[in-house]
């Protein structure tokens, strides 16, 4: 027979306090877990490297794209949440609902002989080239810089306010999270904390409804007709007011900023590179005194021209970006 004492000991009090403290901060990376603390967002530094020859880019435009796999993107961006005091952890965070605080380029280098237009996930395309094409940023030819350049800075106040009031909800999951349709009886059961319940309550007079009654299961019963008419309005409002970024397919892509395609860029570069050679050829042909000499000059010109094109087509070219970003998640699913 064992005897159990209800008297607390200092050791048991300390263990209990430690457990309570761990629960209160959710044992998460940083001091917040998904969009809870605007003062302490998650931080990531990314290194983007794109290496390709002009021939590669002409034949396969995806050679100009930096795009980690979905698994690698989760490893990069998701938040580590410790599940116990033993150190076990799991990755959390919905990459489709990223609240971006800011994104900046801290270093950039390129040995491309042309300006490059870069499109970066999470950055608005507000930089324009002479073609009218919008880009996230333009990298100058044969350039290198370590001066920080802010690319995007979002107002996150509405997103955090929404996340505190409706935790876990986004414009994409409003029709699935906390919603159970009973189509045979033409009604929908909606969680009491769902944004649509708040919308119905705040517009009860316009909808000519009385007070919303909560069912024993803690859910709200809404007619299918009302649900179907209100949901699109709520989704549109959430999507327009709560700016979230989709990082589930995050990438950086480059293209010639001053040309419509890599083919056009190649043609322009080759024409420019051949200009001195063509001037030399014209001068030598004019000075030639017989047909045999002219034939030799033409053969030499064609050989050097082919060599020049091959060198330009297969020269290794590289562009590197170092990017820092601060962000959080609107949803932890």
Helices and strands as residue ranges (DSSP letters): H 10-24, E 42-52, H 54-59, G 61-64, E 65-66, H 70-77, E 79-82, E 89-92, E 98-110, E 116-120, E 127-128, E 134-135, E 137-139, E 143-145, E 149-153, H 157-165, E 179-182, G 183-185, E 187-191, H 195-202, H 204-207, E 219-223, H 224-241, E 252-256, H 262-287, H 291-314, E 317-329
